[in-house]
Amino acid sequence: MSSQYRNVEVAPVHFVPLRLLRRVPAREGKVLCAHRTRAPVEVDQAKWDAALPHLPTVGPVRMRGAL
């Protein structure tokens, strides 16, 4: 897989699944990430390294039209 997904903490106890982009950010100590179709965001390298991998198959499965 060319891109990586991780659950990055953006605020205390608030995690967002982000995808690492290949582009290099302008500032040192930052990585460039994206969330779905939103604009890229710079995240601290330390937060990215500490984040757990995003596993979309873990957790409850939601199906449209089910119950």
mmCIF file as gemmi writes it, N, C-alpha and C atoms, coordinates in Angstrom:
data_model
loop_
_atom_site.group_PDB
_atom_site.id
_atom_site.type_symbol
_atom_site.label_atom_id
_atom_site.label_alt_id
_atom_site.label_comp_id
_atom_site.label_asym_id
_atom_site.label_entity_id
_atom_site.label_seq_id
_atom_site.pdbx_PDB_ins_code
_atom_site.Cartn_x
_atom_site.Cartn_y
_atom_site.Cartn_z
_atom_site.occupancy
_atom_site.B_iso_or_equiv
_atom_site.pdbx_formal_charge
_atom_site.auth_seq_id
_atom_site.auth_asym_id
_atom_site.pdbx_PDB_model_num
ATOM 1 N N . MET Axp A 1 ? 0.845 -1.179 0 1 0 ? 1 A 1
ATOM 2 C CA . MET Axp A 1 ? 0 0 0 1 0 ? 1 A 1
ATOM 3 C C . MET Axp A 1 ? 0.888 1.239 0 1 0 ? 1 A 1
ATOM 4 N N . SER Axp A 2 ? 0.625 2.147 -0.925 1 0 ? 2 A 1
ATOM 5 C CA . SER Axp A 2 ? 1.478 3.325 -1.051 1 0 ? 2 A 1
ATOM 6 C C . SER Axp A 2 ? 1.2 4.372 0.016 1 0 ? 2 A 1
ATOM 7 N N . SER Axp A 3 ? 0.01 4.373 0.573 1 0 ? 3 A 1
ATOM 8 C CA . SER Axp A 3 ? -0.313 5.356 1.602 1 0 ? 3 A 1
ATOM 9 C C . SER Axp A 3 ? -0.582 4.655 2.927 1 0 ? 3 A 1
ATOM 10 N N . GLN Axp A 4 ? -0.403 5.391 3.998 1 0 ? 4 A 1
ATOM 11 C CA . GLN Axp A 4 ? -0.626 4.855 5.33 1 0 ? 4 A 1
ATOM 12 C C . GLN Axp A 4 ? -1.775 5.615 5.977 1 0 ? 4 A 1
ATOM 13 N N . TYR Axp A 5 ? -2.569 4.899 6.764 1 0 ? 5 A 1
ATOM 14 C CA . TYR Axp A 5 ? -3.663 5.503 7.508 1 0 ? 5 A 1
ATOM 15 C C . TYR Axp A 5 ? -3.413 5.306 8.994 1 0 ? 5 A 1
ATOM 16 N N . ARG Axp A 6 ? -3.604 6.357 9.785 1 0 ? 6 A 1
ATOM 17 C CA . ARG Axp A 6 ? -3.456 6.258 11.236 1 0 ? 6 A 1
ATOM 18 C C . ARG Axp A 6 ? -4.519 7.116 11.911 1 0 ? 6 A 1
ATOM 19 N N . ASN Axp A 7 ? -4.884 6.733 13.138 1 0 ? 7 A 1
ATOM 20 C CA . ASN Axp A 7 ? -5.821 7.518 13.954 1 0 ? 7 A 1
ATOM 21 C C . ASN Axp A 7 ? -5.011 8.522 14.76 1 0 ? 7 A 1
ATOM 22 N N . VAL Axp A 8 ? -4.958 9.754 14.299 1 0 ? 8 A 1
ATOM 23 C CA . VAL Axp A 8 ? -4.14 10.804 14.91 1 0 ? 8 A 1
ATOM 24 C C . VAL Axp A 8 ? -5.002 11.614 15.868 1 0 ? 8 A 1
ATOM 25 N N . GLU Axp A 9 ? -4.445 11.892 17.055 1 0 ? 9 A 1
ATOM 26 C CA . GLU Axp A 9 ? -5.158 12.694 18.052 1 0 ? 9 A 1
ATOM 27 C C . GLU Axp A 9 ? -5.001 14.17 17.693 1 0 ? 9 A 1
ATOM 28 N N . VAL Axp A 10 ? -6.091 14.81 17.304 1 0 ? 10 A 1
ATOM 29 C CA . VAL Axp A 10 ? -6.049 16.224 16.919 1 0 ? 10 A 1
ATOM 30 C C . VAL Axp A 10 ? -6.431 17.14 18.065 1 0 ? 10 A 1
ATOM 31 N N . ALA Axp A 11 ? -7.121 16.607 19.053 1 0 ? 11 A 1
ATOM 32 C CA . ALA Axp A 11 ? -7.492 17.316 20.274 1 0 ? 11 A 1
ATOM 33 C C . ALA Axp A 11 ? -7.562 16.257 21.373 1 0 ? 11 A 1
ATOM 34 N N . PRO Axp A 12 ? -7.552 16.663 22.637 1 0 ? 12 A 1
ATOM 35 C CA . PRO Axp A 12 ? -7.623 15.66 23.697 1 0 ? 12 A 1
ATOM 36 C C . PRO Axp A 12 ? -8.818 14.73 23.522 1 0 ? 12 A 1
ATOM 37 N N . VAL Axp A 13 ? -8.545 13.446 23.422 1 0 ? 13 A 1
ATOM 38 C CA . VAL Axp A 13 ? -9.527 12.367 23.275 1 0 ? 13 A 1
ATOM 39 C C . VAL Axp A 13 ? -10.357 12.507 21.984 1 0 ? 13 A 1
ATOM 40 N N . HIS Axp A 14 ? -9.808 13.118 20.945 1 0 ? 14 A 1
ATOM 41 C CA . HIS Axp A 14 ? -10.493 13.229 19.661 1 0 ? 14 A 1
ATOM 42 C C . HIS Axp A 14 ? -9.529 12.761 18.564 1 0 ? 14 A 1
ATOM 43 N N . PHE Axp A 15 ? -9.848 11.601 17.99 1 0 ? 15 A 1
ATOM 44 C CA . PHE Axp A 15 ? -8.983 10.991 16.989 1 0 ? 15 A 1
ATOM 45 C C . PHE Axp A 15 ? -9.635 11.066 15.615 1 0 ? 15 A 1
ATOM 46 N N . VAL Axp A 16 ? -8.807 11.309 14.589 1 0 ? 16 A 1
ATOM 47 C CA . VAL Axp A 16 ? -9.285 11.393 13.212 1 0 ? 16 A 1
ATOM 48 C C . VAL Axp A 16 ? -8.423 10.464 12.365 1 0 ? 16 A 1
ATOM 49 N N . PRO Axp A 17 ? -9.041 9.62 11.522 1 0 ? 17 A 1
ATOM 50 C CA . PRO Axp A 17 ? -8.235 8.793 10.624 1 0 ? 17 A 1
ATOM 51 C C . PRO Axp A 17 ? -7.642 9.658 9.508 1 0 ? 17 A 1
ATOM 52 N N . LEU Axp A 18 ? -6.328 9.709 9.443 1 0 ? 18 A 1
ATOM 53 C CA . LEU Axp A 18 ? -5.644 10.526 8.443 1 0 ? 18 A 1
ATOM 54 C C . LEU Axp A 18 ? -4.763 9.658 7.567 1 0 ? 18 A 1
ATOM 55 N N . ARG Axp A 19 ? -4.575 10.12 6.335 1 0 ? 19 A 1
ATOM 56 C CA . ARG Axp A 19 ? -3.729 9.429 5.371 1 0 ? 19 A 1
ATOM 57 C C . ARG Axp A 19 ? -2.479 10.261 5.158 1 0 ? 19 A 1
ATOM 58 N N . LEU Axp A 20 ? -1.324 9.614 5.191 1 0 ? 20 A 1
ATOM 59 C CA . LEU Axp A 20 ? -0.051 10.302 4.983 1 0 ? 20 A 1
ATOM 60 C C . LEU Axp A 20 ? 0.134 10.577 3.493 1 0 ? 20 A 1
ATOM 61 N N . LEU Axp A 21 ? 0.455 11.828 3.164 1 0 ? 21 A 1
ATOM 62 C CA . LEU Axp A 21 ? 0.7 12.216 1.775 1 0 ? 21 A 1
ATOM 63 C C . LEU Axp A 21 ? 2.19 12.167 1.479 1 0 ? 21 A 1
ATOM 64 N N . ARG Axp A 22 ? 2.522 11.991 0.236 1 0 ? 22 A 1
ATOM 65 C CA . ARG Axp A 22 ? 3.931 11.915 -0.171 1 0 ? 22 A 1
ATOM 66 C C . ARG Axp A 22 ? 4.6 13.279 -0.246 1 0 ? 22 A 1
ATOM 67 N N . ARG Axp A 23 ? 3.805 14.328 -0.385 1 0 ? 23 A 1
ATOM 68 C CA . ARG Axp A 23 ? 4.38 15.674 -0.494 1 0 ? 23 A 1
ATOM 69 C C . ARG Axp A 23 ? 5.057 16.078 0.807 1 0 ? 23 A 1
ATOM 70 N N . VAL Axp A 24 ? 6.127 16.835 0.698 1 0 ? 24 A 1
ATOM 71 C CA . VAL Axp A 24 ? 6.881 17.299 1.863 1 0 ? 24 A 1
ATOM 72 C C . VAL Axp A 24 ? 6.324 18.653 2.292 1 0 ? 24 A 1
ATOM 73 N N . PRO Axp A 25 ? 5.997 18.82 3.596 1 0 ? 25 A 1
ATOM 74 C CA . PRO Axp A 25 ? 5.477 20.118 4.051 1 0 ? 25 A 1
ATOM 75 C C . PRO Axp A 25 ? 6.578 21.173 4.111 1 0 ? 25 A 1
ATOM 76 N N . ALA Axp A 26 ? 6.162 22.411 4.173 1 0 ? 26 A 1
ATOM 77 C CA . ALA Axp A 26 ? 7.111 23.534 4.174 1 0 ? 26 A 1
ATOM 78 C C . ALA Axp A 26 ? 7.849 23.657 5.504 1 0 ? 26 A 1
ATOM 79 N N . ARG Axp A 27 ? 7.232 23.232 6.605 1 0 ? 27 A 1
ATOM 80 C CA . ARG Axp A 27 ? 7.838 23.412 7.928 1 0 ? 27 A 1
ATOM 81 C C . ARG Axp A 27 ? 8.505 22.12 8.402 1 0 ? 27 A 1
ATOM 82 N N . GLU Axp A 28 ? 9.592 22.271 9.148 1 0 ? 28 A 1
ATOM 83 C CA . GLU Axp A 28 ? 10.317 21.132 9.714 1 0 ? 28 A 1
ATOM 84 C C . GLU Axp A 28 ? 9.536 20.514 10.861 1 0 ? 28 A 1
ATOM 85 N N . GLY Axp A 29 ? 9.633 19.194 11.038 1 0 ? 29 A 1
ATOM 86 C CA . GLY Axp A 29 ? 8.961 18.517 12.139 1 0 ? 29 A 1
ATOM 87 C C . GLY Axp A 29 ? 7.484 18.275 11.905 1 0 ? 29 A 1
ATOM 88 N N . LYS Axp A 30 ? 7.026 18.471 10.682 1 0 ? 30 A 1
ATOM 89 C CA . LYS Axp A 30 ? 5.617 18.274 10.336 1 0 ? 30 A 1
ATOM 90 C C . LYS Axp A 30 ? 5.512 17.237 9.227 1 0 ? 30 A 1
ATOM 91 N N . VAL Axp A 31 ? 4.353 16.585 9.145 1 0 ? 31 A 1
ATOM 92 C CA . VAL Axp A 31 ? 4.034 15.711 8.023 1 0 ? 31 A 1
ATOM 93 C C . VAL Axp A 31 ? 2.725 16.198 7.423 1 0 ? 31 A 1
ATOM 94 N N . LEU Axp A 32 ? 2.529 15.932 6.155 1 0 ? 32 A 1
ATOM 95 C CA . LEU Axp A 32 ? 1.328 16.371 5.458 1 0 ? 32 A 1
ATOM 96 C C . LEU Axp A 32 ? 0.349 15.206 5.381 1 0 ? 32 A 1
ATOM 97 N N . CYS Axp A 33 ? -0.868 15.424 5.892 1 0 ? 33 A 1
ATOM 98 C CA . CYS Axp A 33 ? -1.889 14.387 5.941 1 0 ? 33 A 1
ATOM 99 C C . CYS Axp A 33 ? -3.182 14.907 5.328 1 0 ? 33 A 1
ATOM 100 N N . ALA Axp A 34 ? -4.056 13.967 4.96 1 0 ? 34 A 1
ATOM 101 C CA . ALA Axp A 34 ? -5.356 14.33 4.414 1 0 ? 34 A 1
ATOM 102 C C . ALA Axp A 34 ? -6.414 13.437 5.022 1 0 ? 34 A 1
ATOM 103 N N . HIS Axp A 35 ? -7.645 13.954 5.081 1 0 ? 35 A 1
ATOM 104 C CA . HIS Axp A 35 ? -8.788 13.205 5.577 1 0 ? 35 A 1
ATOM 105 C C . HIS Axp A 35 ? -9.863 13.243 4.508 1 0 ? 35 A 1
ATOM 106 N N . ARG Axp A 36 ? -10.032 12.13 3.827 1 0 ? 36 A 1
ATOM 107 C CA . ARG Axp A 36 ? -11.016 11.976 2.74 1 0 ? 36 A 1
ATOM 108 C C . ARG Axp A 36 ? -10.834 13.042 1.688 1 0 ? 36 A 1
ATOM 109 N N . THR Axp A 37 ? -11.805 13.899 1.481 1 0 ? 37 A 1
ATOM 110 C CA . THR Axp A 37 ? -11.72 14.899 0.41 1 0 ? 37 A 1
ATOM 111 C C . THR Axp A 37 ? -11.351 16.279 0.921 1 0 ? 37 A 1
ATOM 112 N N . ARG Axp A 38 ? -10.988 16.396 2.188 1 0 ? 38 A 1
ATOM 113 C CA . ARG Axp A 38 ? -10.638 17.708 2.743 1 0 ? 38 A 1
ATOM 114 C C . ARG Axp A 38 ? -9.227 18.108 2.345 1 0 ? 38 A 1
ATOM 115 N N . ALA Axp A 39 ? -8.946 19.375 2.514 1 0 ? 39 A 1
ATOM 116 C CA . ALA Axp A 39 ? -7.63 19.899 2.167 1 0 ? 39 A 1
ATOM 117 C C . ALA Axp A 39 ? -6.554 19.282 3.065 1 0 ? 39 A 1
ATOM 118 N N . PRO Axp A 40 ? -5.317 19.15 2.564 1 0 ? 40 A 1
ATOM 119 C CA . PRO Axp A 40 ? -4.232 18.591 3.376 1 0 ? 40 A 1
ATOM 120 C C . PRO Axp A 40 ? -3.967 19.426 4.63 1 0 ? 40 A 1
ATOM 121 N N . VAL Axp A 41 ? -3.536 18.735 5.69 1 0 ? 41 A 1
ATOM 122 C CA . VAL Axp A 41 ? -3.289 19.351 6.985 1 0 ? 41 A 1
ATOM 123 C C . VAL Axp A 41 ? -1.877 18.977 7.434 1 0 ? 41 A 1
ATOM 124 N N . GLU Axp A 42 ? -1.178 19.939 8.045 1 0 ? 42 A 1
ATOM 125 C CA . GLU Axp A 42 ? 0.13 19.639 8.629 1 0 ? 42 A 1
ATOM 126 C C . GLU Axp A 42 ? -0.063 19.162 10.06 1 0 ? 42 A 1
ATOM 127 N N . VAL Axp A 43 ? 0.562 18.021 10.391 1 0 ? 43 A 1
ATOM 128 C CA . VAL Axp A 43 ? 0.476 17.419 11.719 1 0 ? 43 A 1
ATOM 129 C C . VAL Axp A 43 ? 1.892 17.234 12.239 1 0 ? 43 A 1
ATOM 130 N N . ASP Axp A 44 ? 2.081 17.381 13.552 1 0 ? 44 A 1
ATOM 131 C CA . ASP Axp A 44 ? 3.403 17.164 14.138 1 0 ? 44 A 1
ATOM 132 C C . ASP Axp A 44 ? 3.877 15.743 13.857 1 0 ? 44 A 1
ATOM 133 N N . GLN Axp A 45 ? 5.15 15.608 13.551 1 0 ? 45 A 1
ATOM 134 C CA . GLN Axp A 45 ? 5.743 14.294 13.289 1 0 ? 45 A 1
ATOM 135 C C . GLN Axp A 45 ? 5.589 13.385 14.507 1 0 ? 45 A 1
ATOM 136 N N . ALA Axp A 46 ? 5.721 13.937 15.715 1 0 ? 46 A 1
ATOM 137 C CA . ALA Axp A 46 ? 5.601 13.145 16.944 1 0 ? 46 A 1
ATOM 138 C C . ALA Axp A 46 ? 4.188 12.577 17.103 1 0 ? 46 A 1
ATOM 139 N N . LYS Axp A 47 ? 3.156 13.368 16.766 1 0 ? 47 A 1
ATOM 140 C CA . LYS Axp A 47 ? 1.778 12.879 16.846 1 0 ? 47 A 1
ATOM 141 C C . LYS Axp A 47 ? 1.543 11.766 15.84 1 0 ? 47 A 1
ATOM 142 N N . TRP Axp A 48 ? 2.097 11.919 14.634 1 0 ? 48 A 1
ATOM 143 C CA . TRP Axp A 48 ? 1.95 10.886 13.61 1 0 ? 48 A 1
ATOM 144 C C . TRP Axp A 48 ? 2.627 9.588 14.047 1 0 ? 48 A 1
ATOM 145 N N . ASP Axp A 49 ? 3.831 9.7 14.598 1 0 ? 49 A 1
ATOM 146 C CA . ASP Axp A 49 ? 4.571 8.516 15.039 1 0 ? 49 A 1
ATOM 147 C C . ASP Axp A 49 ? 3.875 7.811 16.201 1 0 ? 49 A 1
ATOM 148 N N . ALA Axp A 50 ? 3.216 8.563 17.083 1 0 ? 50 A 1
ATOM 149 C CA . ALA Axp A 50 ? 2.552 7.984 18.25 1 0 ? 50 A 1
ATOM 150 C C . ALA Axp A 50 ? 1.182 7.396 17.918 1 0 ? 50 A 1
ATOM 151 N N . ALA Axp A 51 ? 0.637 7.738 16.76 1 0 ? 51 A 1
ATOM 152 C CA . ALA Axp A 51 ? -0.715 7.293 16.399 1 0 ? 51 A 1
ATOM 153 C C . ALA Axp A 51 ? -0.744 5.808 16.058 1 0 ? 51 A 1
ATOM 154 N N . LEU Axp A 52 ? -1.873 5.174 16.386 1 0 ? 52 A 1
ATOM 155 C CA . LEU Axp A 52 ? -2.079 3.77 16.054 1 0 ? 52 A 1
ATOM 156 C C . LEU Axp A 52 ? -2.567 3.642 14.615 1 0 ? 52 A 1
ATOM 157 N N . PRO Axp A 53 ? -2.255 2.518 13.963 1 0 ? 53 A 1
ATOM 158 C CA . PRO Axp A 53 ? -2.753 2.323 12.593 1 0 ? 53 A 1
ATOM 159 C C . PRO Axp A 53 ? -4.277 2.299 12.564 1 0 ? 53 A 1
ATOM 160 N N . HIS Axp A 54 ? -4.847 2.847 11.514 1 0 ? 54 A 1
ATOM 161 C CA . HIS Axp A 54 ? -6.304 2.865 11.34 1 0 ? 54 A 1
ATOM 162 C C . HIS Axp A 54 ? -6.72 1.563 10.665 1 0 ? 54 A 1
ATOM 163 N N . LEU Axp A 55 ? -7.531 0.772 11.353 1 0 ? 55 A 1
ATOM 164 C CA . LEU Axp A 55 ? -8.016 -0.488 10.82 1 0 ? 55 A 1
ATOM 165 C C . LEU Axp A 55 ? -9.521 -0.386 10.616 1 0 ? 55 A 1
ATOM 166 N N . PRO Axp A 56 ? -9.965 -0.142 9.391 1 0 ? 56 A 1
ATOM 167 C CA . PRO Axp A 56 ? -11.395 0.062 9.17 1 0 ? 56 A 1
ATOM 168 C C . PRO Axp A 56 ? -12.239 -1.189 9.401 1 0 ? 56 A 1
ATOM 169 N N . THR Axp A 57 ? -11.644 -2.368 9.488 1 0 ? 57 A 1
ATOM 170 C CA . THR Axp A 57 ? -12.414 -3.589 9.691 1 0 ? 57 A 1
ATOM 171 C C . THR Axp A 57 ? -12.707 -3.847 11.161 1 0 ? 57 A 1
ATOM 172 N N . VAL Axp A 58 ? -12.117 -3.062 12.063 1 0 ? 58 A 1
ATOM 173 C CA . VAL Axp A 58 ? -12.323 -3.253 13.497 1 0 ? 58 A 1
ATOM 174 C C . VAL Axp A 58 ? -13.487 -2.378 13.951 1 0 ? 58 A 1
ATOM 175 N N . GLY Axp A 59 ? -14.364 -2.931 14.77 1 0 ? 59 A 1
ATOM 176 C CA . GLY Axp A 59 ? -15.469 -2.151 15.314 1 0 ? 59 A 1
ATOM 177 C C . GLY Axp A 59 ? -16.796 -2.553 14.71 1 0 ? 59 A 1
ATOM 178 N N . PRO Axp A 60 ? -17.851 -1.849 15.105 1 0 ? 60 A 1
ATOM 179 C CA . PRO Axp A 60 ? -19.184 -2.202 14.617 1 0 ? 60 A 1
ATOM 180 C C . PRO Axp A 60 ? -19.316 -1.919 13.121 1 0 ? 60 A 1
ATOM 181 N N . VAL Axp A 61 ? -20.064 -2.767 12.465 1 0 ? 61 A 1
ATOM 182 C CA . VAL Axp A 61 ? -20.302 -2.608 11.031 1 0 ? 61 A 1
ATOM 183 C C . VAL Axp A 61 ? -21.658 -1.958 10.844 1 0 ? 61 A 1
ATOM 184 N N . ARG Axp A 62 ? -21.69 -0.872 10.117 1 0 ? 62 A 1
ATOM 185 C CA . ARG Axp A 62 ? -22.942 -0.168 9.867 1 0 ? 62 A 1
ATOM 186 C C . ARG Axp A 62 ? -23.375 -0.426 8.427 1 0 ? 62 A 1
ATOM 187 N N . MET Axp A 63 ? -24.595 -0.886 8.284 1 0 ? 63 A 1
ATOM 188 C CA . MET Axp A 63 ? -25.13 -1.145 6.949 1 0 ? 63 A 1
ATOM 189 C C . MET Axp A 63 ? -26.329 -0.258 6.707 1 0 ? 63 A 1
ATOM 190 N N . ARG Axp A 64 ? -26.397 0.315 5.557 1 0 ? 64 A 1
ATOM 191 C CA . ARG Axp A 64 ? -27.503 1.177 5.195 1 0 ? 64 A 1
ATOM 192 C C . ARG Axp A 64 ? -28.776 0.338 5.059 1 0 ? 64 A 1
ATOM 193 N N . GLY Axp A 65 ? -29.831 0.734 5.706 1 0 ? 65 A 1
ATOM 194 C CA . GLY Axp A 65 ? -31.114 0.041 5.603 1 0 ? 65 A 1
ATOM 195 C C . GLY Axp A 65 ? -31.284 -1.123 6.55 1 0 ? 65 A 1
ATOM 196 N N . ALA Axp A 66 ? -30.256 -1.414 7.363 1 0 ? 66 A 1
ATOM 197 C CA . ALA Axp A 66 ? -30.376 -2.533 8.3 1 0 ? 66 A 1
ATOM 198 C C . ALA Axp A 66 ? -30.932 -2.022 9.627 1 0 ? 66 A 1
ATOM 199 N N . LEU Axp A 67 ? -32.004 -2.551 10.045 1 0 ? 67 A 1
ATOM 200 C CA . LEU Axp A 67 ? -32.676 -2.2 11.294 1 0 ? 67 A 1
ATOM 201 C C . LEU Axp A 67 ? -32.651 -0.713 11.469 1 0 ? 67 A 1
